[in-house]
């Protein structure tokens, strides 16, 4: 039996799996002559940003990326001294604190660049900036029509010493759809933006490749790649074959009550499930408040006592019920709701497929108030 979770619900984060995944991705990048920035936004996709950053840097990454300045500052406070990039800003962000902490900042507009430059001048420091060009995702990023002005402004700020343009970058919209025409179209726009930056006297690095492109488009690795979900062992392009990734997150609980019920007895709210014969039920103290979607009621399984078993009746706020037929089940036995799949247990990818969503949403939504997170070393 595995080590039991200390609380009713626990996320076990396998650091060895993180290192394994980042090592595979970094090796692909190295073969293309690129370095690796592991994306650890949203608290490391729910895995714990500091633990992820340390594992990634140990495994061959040279930089960490996050969305928000506060995420970057927390990593600095945790002792992460490697290059850190953050890219999604608000009008009230404290660029001064970021510059003081040597956090690299993305600029998608002249207004953002001006705010970063002003913060650098107040700090008497040089801000390290990554200019973002929108090549077709149409979220943040500078529209191509405004790119010449942004580049010119950045070149002027660099000449004055307040800014150092480290890189230009963009983000792919459909890299997980192999052969999608937008990939090459975005790459062409990115090349145009790069050439414009060179013509303005800048010598930036380039980064475009997300997880899917790291795995399938070595021609787009350029100088730096930015894997996110793949670092956590979840494959963005499973249709391309097995890439050797190992999911790092296991969601587990424990049996707190075992009972026998007679044929004809029903379970949970609404009596949506009725026992066809006498059976053993195991009560597990996790529910939709802990990240188990209520919409999986009647269509999910867990790993308990050596095999998959169905969850019966509705998933409740705090608990769910597992049918164990006539097998002997004991209070305190571990219940795995999803894991790596190595033993045959359900995976986050299976949950996502059943729910019609993506595994990103599953793992990033798992860290809840009653859910603990345990970082552990296990050989992949």
C-alpha positions in Angstrom: 0.0 0.0 0.0 1.3 3.5 -0.8 2.0 6.1 1.8 -1.3 7.5 2.9 -2.2 11.1 2.4 -2.0 13.1 5.7 -5.4 14.8 5.0 -8.7 14.0 3.4 -7.4 15.1 0.0 -3.8 15.4 -1.2 -1.9 16.3 -4.4 1.3 14.3 -4.5 3.8 16.0 -6.8 6.5 13.8 -8.1 9.6 15.9 -8.5 11.5 13.1 -10.2 8.8 13.1 -12.9 9.2 16.8 -13.4 12.9 16.5 -13.8 12.4 13.6 -16.3 10.0 15.6 -18.4 12.0 18.8 -18.4 15.1 16.8 -19.2 13.4 15.3 -22.3 12.2 18.7 -23.5 15.5 20.5 -22.8 17.4 17.8 -24.8 15.1 18.4 -27.8 15.8 22.1 -27.5 19.6 21.6 -27.2 19.5 19.6 -30.4 18.1 22.7 -32.1 20.6 25.0 -30.4 18.0 26.5 -28.1 17.7 27.0 -24.4 14.6 26.2 -22.3 12.3 28.4 -20.3 9.8 26.3 -18.3 6.5 28.0 -17.7 5.4 27.9 -14.1 2.5 30.3 -14.1 -0.7 29.6 -12.1 1.5 28.2 -9.2 3.3 25.9 -11.5 0.0 24.7 -13.2 -1.2 23.7 -9.7 2.0 21.7 -8.9 3.7 24.4 -6.8 5.8 27.0 -8.6 8.9 27.0 -6.5 9.2 23.2 -6.5 8.6 23.2 -10.3 11.2 26.0 -10.9 13.9 24.2 -8.8 13.2 20.8 -10.5 13.2 22.5 -14.0 16.5 24.3 -13.4 18.1 21.1 -12.1 17.0 19.2 -15.2 18.4 21.6 -17.7 16.1 24.6 -18.0 17.9 28.0 -17.9 14.9 30.3 -17.2 11.4 30.3 -15.8 8.3 32.0 -17.2 5.2 33.2 -15.3 2.2 35.4 -16.2 2.1 37.9 -13.4 4.7 40.0 -11.6 3.5 38.8 -8.2 4.2 35.2 -9.3 7.7 36.2 -10.3 8.3 38.1 -7.0 7.1 35.1 -5.0 9.7 32.9 -6.8 12.4 35.4 -6.1 11.4 35.3 -2.4 11.7 31.5 -2.6 15.3 31.9 -3.7 14.9 31.4 -7.4 17.7 33.4 -8.9 17.6 32.2 -12.5 16.2 34.5 -15.3 12.4 35.1 -14.8 10.1 36.4 -17.4 6.5 37.6 -16.8 4.2 38.9 -19.5 0.6 39.6 -18.6 0.4 43.0 -17.0 -2.3 45.3 -15.5 -2.3 49.1 -15.3 -1.7 48.9 -11.6 1.3 46.5 -11.7 4.4 47.6 -9.8 7.1 47.5 -12.5 9.5 49.1 -10.1 9.5 46.0 -7.8 10.0 43.8 -10.9 12.9 45.8 -12.2 14.5 45.9 -8.7 14.1 42.1 -8.5 15.8 41.6 -11.9 12.5 40.2 -13.4 12.4 40.4 -17.2 9.2 42.0 -18.5 7.2 41.6 -21.7 5.9 44.7 -23.5 3.0 44.4 -25.9 2.4 48.1 -26.4 4.1 51.5 -26.3 2.2 52.3 -23.1 3.6 49.2 -21.4 7.1 49.9 -22.6 6.9 53.5 -21.3 5.7 52.3 -17.9 8.6 49.8 -17.7 11.1 52.4 -18.8 9.9 54.9 -16.3 10.2 52.3 -13.5 13.7 51.5 -14.6 14.7 55.2 -14.6 13.3 55.6 -11.1 15.3 52.6 -10.0 18.5 53.7 -11.8 18.5 50.3 -13.4 18.2 48.8 -16.9 15.0 46.9 -17.5 15.3 43.7 -19.4 12.4 43.6 -21.9 10.9 41.0 -24.3 8.9 42.7 -27.0 5.8 40.6 -27.9 4.4 40.6 -31.4 0.9 39.4 -32.0 1.3 36.9 -34.9 -2.3 35.7 -35.0 -3.5 34.6 -31.6 -5.0 38.0 -31.0 -4.7 38.1 -27.3 -1.9 40.3 -25.9 1.0 41.2 -28.1 1.5 44.2 -30.3 -0.6 44.3 -33.5 1.7 44.1 -36.6 0.5 47.6 -37.7 1.9 49.1 -34.5 5.0 47.0 -34.4 7.3 49.5 -36.1 6.5 52.2 -33.6 7.0 49.8 -30.6 10.3 48.7 -32.0 11.5 52.2 -32.7 10.5 53.3 -29.2 12.3 50.3 -27.7 15.4 51.0 -29.7 15.4 54.6 -28.5 15.0 53.5 -24.8 17.8 51.0 -25.3 20.1 53.7 -26.6 19.3 55.8 -23.6 20.2 53.0 -21.3 16.8 52.5 -19.5 15.9 49.3 -21.4 17.7 46.3 -22.8 15.7 44.5 -25.5 16.5 40.8 -24.7 14.1 39.1 -27.1 11.1 39.3 -29.3 8.5 36.6 -28.9 5.0 35.4 -29.8 2.6 32.6 -29.0 1.1 30.0 -31.3 -2.6 29.5 -31.5 -2.9 26.0 -33.0 0.4 24.2 -32.4 -1.4 21.2 -30.9 -3.2 20.7 -34.3 -0.5 19.1 -36.4 -0.2 20.7 -39.8 -2.6 23.5 -39.1 -1.9 26.3 -41.6 -1.9 29.0 -39.0 1.4 27.6 -37.6 3.4 28.5 -40.7 1.5 31.7 -41.1 2.4 32.8 -37.6 6.0 31.8 -38.2 6.2 34.0 -41.3 4.8 37.0 -39.4 7.2 36.3 -36.6 10.1 36.3 -39.1 8.9 39.7 -40.5 8.8 41.1 -37.0 12.3 39.9 -36.3 13.7 41.4 -39.4 12.1 44.7 -38.5 13.8 44.6 -35.1 17.1 43.8 -36.7 16.7 46.7 -39.1 16.1 49.0 -36.1 19.4 48.1 -34.7 18.2 45.6 -32.1 19.8 42.1 -31.7 17.1 40.2 -29.8 16.8 36.5 -29.1 13.6 34.8 -30.5 11.1 32.5 -28.7 7.9 31.1 -30.1 7.6 27.4 -29.4 5.2 26.2 -26.7 5.0 22.6 -25.6 3.4 21.3 -28.7 6.0 23.1 -30.9 8.8 21.9 -28.8 7.7 18.3 -29.5 6.7 18.7 -33.2 8.4 21.7 -34.8 12.1 21.9 -34.2 12.3 24.5 -37.0 10.5 26.9 -34.6 12.7 26.4 -31.6 14.9 29.4 -32.5 16.9 30.6 -29.5 14.6 29.7 -26.6 11.6 27.4 -26.2 8.8 27.8 -23.6 7.3 24.4 -22.6 4.5 24.5 -20.1 2.0 21.6 -19.9 4.5 19.0 -21.2 6.9 19.8 -18.3 4.2 18.5 -16.0 3.9 15.2 -18.0 0.7 16.0 -19.8 1.1 15.6 -23.6 -0.4 18.4 -25.8 -0.1 16.3 -28.9 -0.9 12.7 -28.0 -1.9 12.1 -31.6 1.8 12.4 -32.5 2.7 9.3 -30.5 4.2 8.6 -27.1 6.7 11.3 -26.1 7.8 9.6 -22.9 6.3 12.2 -20.6 5.3 11.2 -17.0 2.4 13.0 -15.3 3.8 14.5 -12.1 0.5 15.0 -10.2 -1.5 12.4 -8.3 -4.8 13.2 -6.6 -5.5 10.9 -3.8 -7.7 10.5 -0.7 -8.5 7.6 1.6 -11.4 5.4 2.6 -13.1 6.7 5.8 -16.1 4.3 6.0 -17.0 0.9 4.6 -20.5 -0.6 4.6 -22.6 -3.3 3.1 -25.8 -2.4 1.4 -28.6 -4.7 0.2 -29.8 -5.1 -3.4 -32.3 -2.4 -4.2 -30.7 0.3 -2.0 -29.8 3.6 -3.7 -26.9 5.9 -3.2 -26.5 9.7 -2.8 -28.7 12.6 -3.7 -31.4 11.9 -6.2 -31.0 8.1 -6.0 -29.4 8.0 -9.4 -27.8 4.7 -8.7 -29.3 1.6 -7.2 -27.5 -1.6 -6.2 -28.5 -4.6 -8.3 -27.2 -6.9 -5.7 -25.7 -6.7 -2.2 -22.3 -5.0 -2.3 -19.7 -3.1 -0.3 -19.5 0.6 -0.5 -16.5 2.8 0.4 -16.9 6.4 1.4 -14.2 8.8 0.3 -14.2 12.3 1.8 -13.6 14.4 -1.3 -16.2 16.1 -3.6 -16.7 19.0 -5.9 -15.5 21.5 -3.3 -12.2 19.6 -3.5 -11.9 19.6 -7.3 -13.9 16.5 -8.3 -16.4 17.7 -10.9 -20.0 17.0 -10.1 -20.5 16.4 -13.8 -18.4 13.2 -13.5 -21.2 11.7 -11.4 -21.9 8.2 -12.7 -19.0 8.3 -15.2 -15.8 8.2 -13.2 -13.6 5.5 -11.6 -11.0 5.5 -8.9 -8.1 3.2 -8.1 -8.7 1.4 -4.9 -7.2 -1.9 -3.5 -5.4 -2.8 -6.7 -8.0 -2.0 -9.4 -10.3 0.5 -10.9 -13.7 0.8 -9.2 -16.7 2.9 -10.2 -17.9 6.0 -8.3 -21.7 5.5 -7.8 -24.4 8.0 -7.2 -23.8 11.8 -7.4 -20.5 13.4 -6.4 -21.4 15.6 -3.4 -19.7 18.7 -2.1 -17.6 16.8 0.4 -17.7 13.1 -0.4 -18.3 10.4 -3.0 -19.1 6.7 -2.8 -17.2 3.8 -4.5 -18.8 0.4 -5.3 -16.3 -2.4 -4.3 -18.6 -5.4 -5.1 -17.7 -8.1 -2.5 -14.0 -7.2 -2.1 -12.7 -6.7 1.4 -11.9 -3.0 1.8 -10.5 -1.4 4.9 -10.8 2.1 6.4 -7.6 3.9 5.7 -6.9 2.4 2.3 -5.5 4.9 -0.3 -7.9 6.0 -3.1 -6.3 7.5 -6.2 -8.6 9.7 -8.2 -6.1 10.3 -10.9 -2.4 9.8 -11.3 0.3 8.9 -13.8 -1.6 5.9 -15.2 1.4 3.6 -14.6 -0.6 1.2 -12.4 -3.8 1.5 -14.5 -5.3 4.3 -12.4 -7.3 7.1 -14.1 -5.4 10.1 -15.4 -6.1 13.9 -15.6 -6.2 13.4 -19.3 -9.0 10.9 -19.0 -11.0 13.3 -16.8 -10.5 16.0 -19.4 -11.7 13.8 -22.2 -14.8 12.8 -20.3 -15.6 16.4 -19.5 -14.9 17.7 -23.0 -12.1 20.0 -21.8 -8.2 19.9 -21.6 -6.0 18.5 -19.0 -4.6 22.0 -18.3 -7.9 22.9 -16.7 -7.9 19.8 -14.5 -4.5 20.2 -12.9 -4.6 23.9 -12.5 -7.9 23.7 -10.7 -7.0 21.1 -8.2 -5.3 23.1 -5.4 -8.3 23.9 -3.1 -8.5 25.0 0.6 -9.0 21.5 1.9 -6.5 19.9 -0.5 -2.9 19.6 0.7 0.1 19.3 -1.6 2.9 16.9 -0.9 6.2 17.2 -2.9 7.9 13.8 -3.1 10.8 12.1 -4.9 9.9 9.0 -6.8 11.9 7.4 -9.6 10.0 7.8 -12.9 
